[in-house]
Amino acid sequence: MIYDAHHSNMINAANQNTAVISQKYQDNQAGLRAKNPQKNKGIPYLDVRKFTQKLHSMSSASSTKKCARSIRIALQSAGARIVNHPVAAADWGNTLQTIGYKKINPSFNNPKEGDIYIIHRTQKHVYGHIAAYTGRQWVSDFRQNSHAVYKNDQVSYTYYRLV
């Protein structure tokens, strides 16, 4: 019966579905490479969605004073290879640049998923602060109401985006 003429379309349809799924997979992979061209430049691939999901899942409602640790774990879970890392959030700039981030002008009005900012040291906050944008909100070790977590207008920021 499998060779009957009226059943041959069913066999071909299965092969066509396989081709469509394969094409979708290839298109998806091409889209991922376009979103993160560093994958092809020798810099380890970083899955921004995994990064932001992990960061959000491990954050709490209030600070645990471990923002750099939270960012590091989320980056590593998304594919970043971080061997030696600074303890202080304020010192994370070079580490971010080695995994494919680029320093840009602050873009708090138009953040993109995966953007990271660093608040430099202050007299009151000697380790600084680091947080990432999940696509909905700024998150570090806690879910922030905005990027401005210090009650001090004199803080300075460095802003990074995955290129």
N, C-alpha and C positions, 0 to 999 in steps of 0.2 A: 504493500500500500504506500510506502514512502516514495515509490517511484511513480505513482499515479500523477497524471498531468495536473489534475485539479488540486493536488497538495503541494505542488512545486513552489507556488508562491509563498507558502508558509515557511519553507526551507530558506528561500531567498530573503524573506523578511527578517529572519533571524540573523543572517549574515549582514544585512543592511543595518540592523540595530547595532551590531557590534562595531561596524564602521562609524556610525554616528557617535557612539559612546567614545570611541577612540579619538575621533576628531574633537569632541568636546574636551577631552582630557588634554589634547595637544594645545587647543586654544587657551585653556585654563593655565597650562604651564607657561605658554608664551606671555600671557597677561601677568603672571607672577614675575617673570623675568623683567618685563617692562616696568613693573612697579618697583623692583629692587634690582637695578642693573649691576649692583656691586657683586651679585652672585657670580657674574662672569669676569670679574676683575681681580680675583684672588682674595677678596675680603669675604669672610664667612657669611653665608646667607642668614638673614634675620627675618623671621616671620612676624610681622608687625601685629597681626591679629592675635597670635599666640601670646606675644609679649603683653598686649593690653589686657587680654582675658586673664592671664596669670596674675598680673599686677592687681586687677580688680578683685579677683577671687581671694587674694591674700591680704587685702587691705581691711582696715577696721573703721569704725565710726570716728575714733579719736586717735591722736598720734601715739605711737609706741617709741618714738625717737630713734627709729631705725629705717629712715627713708632710703639711704644708700643701699642698705642690705636688701630691701624690698625691690628696688630697681634692678640690682645685680641679679637676684634670683629670677626675676621675670625675664630679663634679657637672656640669661643662660638657658632658661626653659624654651626660649624662642629660637635658639641656635647660635647665640653669640658665644664665642670662645674667650672667656675672661679668665686669665690665669692669675696675674698679679693685679690687684686692684687697691685703690686707696680706701681708707676707712671713712674719711671725711667727705661728705657730699660735695663740698666746695672744691675738692680736688679731682672730680670725675671727668673734667673736660677732655683731657688727653685720652683717657680710656674710651670715652664715647667716640672720639675721632678715629681710634684704631679699629673700631668695629663698624665703621661706615657712616657715622654721623658727621654732619658739617655744621660749623658755627654759622648762624645767620642772625640777622637783626631780629629782635623780639617780635613775635607775631601773636600776641595774646588775644587780639581781636579776631584772628582768623587761624586758629590752631588746626593742625592736621593730626590724625590718629598716629601715635608713635612719637610725636614731638616731645622733647625733654627740655626742661629749663633747670638751671642751677642758680640758687641764690648764694652770693658770696658771703664770706664770714662777716659777722658783725660783733660788736663787743658782747652782746647778750647771747648770740648764737655762734659759738666758735667753730662749729662743724659745718655751718651753712645748711642748705636744704636742696633736695633734688626731687623732681616730680615729672610725671609723664601724662600726656593727654590720651585718654582712652577712646576718643571719638564722642564722648558725652561730657566728661569732666576731667579735671586734673586730679591725679591720684599719686600718692607716694606710699607711705606705710598706712595712710588713712585717706579716705575720700574727702577731698577738699571742696569747699564752697566756691573758691576761685583760685587764681594763681597767687594772689596776695595773701599769704599766710602769716606774714609778720606785720605787726602793727607799727610799722616804721616806713615812712616814705623815702628814706635815704638808702634803702637797700639797692644793690646793683645785681642785675641778672645777666646770665649768658644763656642763649637759646640755641638749641640744636635740632636739626632735622635730618632724618635718614635720606640720603641721596642715592 
